[in-house]
Amino acid sequence: MNSKVADLEKQGWDPIWETIFANQEWGKYPPEELIRFIARNYYKAPDRKKVSVLEIGCGAGACVWYAAKEGFSATGIDGSKSALVQAEKLLAKDGLKAELICGDIMQLDKLVGGRQFDAILDVGCLQCNTLSNIEKITEMVYQQLVPGGRFFSIMVAADSPGANMGREVEKGTYVDITDGPLKGRGLNHFCTQEEIENLLSKFTSVEIDFCKRSFQNRQVFYNNWICSAMKPMV
Ligand SMILES: C[S@@+](CC[C@H](N)C(=O)[O-])C[C@H]1O[C@@H](n2cnc3c(N)ncnc32)[C@H](O)[C@@H]1O
């Protein structure tokens, strides 16, 4: 096994993220697809405070801020302290409260003290882990959802720029990506449809959609999987 993979399999979170967040401001708004997922499934809840929403790899807190602003009980976890400082500031600016936890989601069950959530969100976090760790984290996500709870995930797709660039450390996983939006963003796994189907095989109501965006006047195409799935009721 490649030594970078061996290291990151022991410790899932890549410390490059601390350097990134210590040196750059991050986007403050969640992606449209996440807003649609929350709106469709939770806007009609009679008491939004009773709906618990967890984001794994929340970064500077855009999605946690949005969930708190909409009145949900929001929790965010990230390995980067600097990212969570940015998230705290974003929440404080609007007088919002959310629970922010610093840690590696390879220990998700311990970090949340075994609690279960109504919704767990992933916006570009899972993809920053090796495939076998993505499998382990997805299993923990499943365990930390209430029956009927929903998982939402945005992950870079196998045919996006960055795949086949840099160093391939395992099949479909690259480091030192030389170009495109994931340049300088540590390790990234570019998921195939088959891998996503396997990851979500224990869930029900699985929807695997695809979002294709062009950049630089259609010279570059970036493809994301947009997935949602439910933990069965029993
Ligand atoms: C691409 S950024 C996305 C941040 C945020 N979700 C957003 O949409 O703005 C990926 C984030 O996932 C976090 N992350 C990746 N793997 C992690 C792990 N194993 N444990 C904790 N955080 C992780 C990184 O620290 C980083 O903040």
The ligand as a Tripos MOL2 file, in Angstrom:
@<TRIPOS>MOLECULE
LIG
   27    29     1     0     0
SMALL
NO_CHARGES

@<TRIPOS>ATOM
      1 C1        -13.9700   20.7540    0.4280 C.3       1 LIG1
      2 S1        -14.0040   21.2260    2.1090 S.3       1 LIG1
      3 C2        -15.7600   21.4880    2.2710 C.3       1 LIG1
      4 C3        -16.1380   22.3310    3.4580 C.3       1 LIG1
      5 C4        -17.6380   22.5750    3.6130 C.3       1 LIG1
      6 N1        -18.3800   21.3450    3.6520 N.3       1 LIG1
      7 C5        -18.1650   23.4760    2.5310 C.2       1 LIG1
      8 O1        -18.9740   23.0260    1.7290 O.co2     1 LIG1
      9 O2        -17.8020   24.6600    2.5090 O.co2     1 LIG1
     10 C6        -13.7810   19.6470    2.9370 C.3       1 LIG1
     11 C7        -13.8030   19.7420    4.4470 C.3       1 LIG1
     12 O3        -13.9010   18.4450    5.0060 O.3       1 LIG1
     13 C8        -13.0350   18.3390    6.1220 C.3       1 LIG1
     14 N2        -12.6720   16.9190    6.2790 N.ar      1 LIG1
     15 C9        -12.2890   16.0460    5.3060 C.ar      1 LIG1
     16 N3        -12.0480   14.8260    5.8260 N.ar      1 LIG1
     17 C10       -12.2730   14.9290    7.1590 C.ar      1 LIG1
     18 C11       -12.1640   14.0170    8.2300 C.ar      1 LIG1
     19 N4        -11.7640   12.7440    8.0440 N.pl3     1 LIG1
     20 N5        -12.4550   14.4640    9.4840 N.ar      1 LIG1
     21 C12       -12.8450   15.7370    9.6930 C.ar      1 LIG1
     22 N6        -12.9530   16.6680    8.7030 N.ar      1 LIG1
     23 C13       -12.6810   16.2480    7.4490 C.ar      1 LIG1
     24 C14       -11.8600   19.2550    5.7930 C.3       1 LIG1
     25 O4        -11.1700   19.6630    6.9380 O.3       1 LIG1
     26 C15       -12.5620   20.3880    5.0570 C.3       1 LIG1
     27 O5        -12.9540   21.3920    5.9360 O.3       1 LIG1
@<TRIPOS>BOND
     1     1     2 1
     2     2     3 1
     3     2    10 1
     4     3     4 1
     5     4     5 1
     6     5     6 1
     7     5     7 1
     8     7     8 2
     9     7     9 1
    10    10    11 1
    11    11    12 1
    12    11    26 1
    13    12    13 1
    14    13    14 1
    15    13    24 1
    16    14    15 ar
    17    14    23 ar
    18    15    16 ar
    19    16    17 ar
    20    17    18 ar
    21    17    23 ar
    22    18    19 1
    23    18    20 ar
    24    20    21 ar
    25    21    22 ar
    26    22    23 ar
    27    24    25 1
    28    24    26 1
    29    26    27 1
@<TRIPOS>SUBSTRUCTURE
     1 LIG1         1 GROUP 0 **** ****
